[in-house]
Amino acid sequence: MNYKVNEQGFYGDFGGAFIPEMLYHNINELKENYLQIIESEDFQEEFKDLLKEYVGRPTPLYFAKRLSEKYNTNIFLKREDLNHTGAHKINNTIGQILLAKRMNKKRIIAETGAGQHGVATATVCALMDLECIVYMGEIDIKRQAPNVARMKMLGAEVRPAISGSKTLKDATNEAIRDWIENPEDTYYLIGSVVGPHPYPDMVARFQSIISEEMKSQLMEKTGRDYPDKIIACVGGGSNAAGAFYHYLDNEKVELIAVEADGLGIDTDKTAATTQVGTKGIIHGSKTLLMQNSEGQITEPHSISAGLDYPGVGPLHAHLFKSGRGKFIGATDKEALTAAYQLTKLEGIIPALESAHALAALDKINFNPTENVVINLSGRGDKDMETYIKMMDNE
């Protein structure tokens, strides 16, 4: 089975570009240019140079000794939290800003939930001297105040989304509206493997640097360039797409995606799309999403703003439906417990999103000889207020 996108922009039954006529020009322009530009020698040279000199790649593949002892297996952490700006998001924004410049776009718009993508977008716009507008749900603006301050300091304008649930879905709606109104000079820098084709494929390609590095790092540390299991959290799913990318066709590697169960999938406070979602269209892509019997999108819930999305990227929908990926969930409480555990055992405070991936350790049976990679997609600075509040409540 093929797990890469086809020429029509589909992963199996999922993907495509279901867009209003007014967006057709923008998407078509991108579709016709992106591969030619990003596969060019000068683009790759500049991209790799910035990842090395500006982002600080390669990120370490760290053997977590105490965590490994606890679970009686070999656990490696891919340290995306050590990237400039504190998460994997910068890999994608560097790639897309170079693309936007080559397409002569002067104005950059983006959506953000946890704020990490917003910060990464504001960062590359400052670097490249481009106007930056970030749409963010009003609720997320309140719960991610440090990241909002960082975006403003970097020169971005943060516009609140005040409709619907006032979270990531609504910020995305606002960004799409803006793009329709400003088709000529504006580039929409999407932060995950979601949206109309070619975004899911493009973002996965930029994030594939994660699994590209893992191959050589694993060879050096274990004598084999692939692990037995890769675990990554999934909302839209860009960090997981990057961690899985070079192993999609290697059936020896078990791909484990961890969704946000929120307060539990038997409640209406969850973001576990593959468990409670059905096939539908969201933000220009056919995928699995949380919706009611009338096809209206239902509100997701997660303690982590970055996983608080009612859909999942079409690649992940395909991995789930085909059985290539194993999808499990972690509740808010389980993610918090996992975050405190990593902090105490390894001295690393993870982002709440990454904590969901760590929570999977209690749900999987491991073999002592297995090599397990967890993609530590971000650091916990932005979540300190939530962590402190929860510690005070204990």
ABEGO torsion letter per residue (X at the ends): XBABBBAAGBBEABEEBBBBAAAAAAAAAAAAAAAAAAABAAAAAAAAAAAAAAAGOBBBBBBBAAAAAAAGBBBBBBBAAABBGGBAAAAAAAAAAAAAAAAGBABBBBBBAAGAAAAAAAAAAAAAGBBBBBBBBAAAAAAAAAAAAAAAAAGBBBBBBABEAGBAAAAAAAAAAAAAABAAABBBBBABBBEBOAAAAAAAAAAAAAAAAAAAAAAAAAGBABBABBBBBBBAGAAAAAAAAAAAABAABBBBBBBBAEAEAABABBABAAAABBBBBBGGBBBBBBBBAAGBBBBBBBABAAABBABBBAAAAAAAAAGABBBBBBBAAAAAAAAAAAAAAAGBBBBAAAAAAAAAAAABBBBAABBBBBBBABBAAAAAAAAAAAAAAX
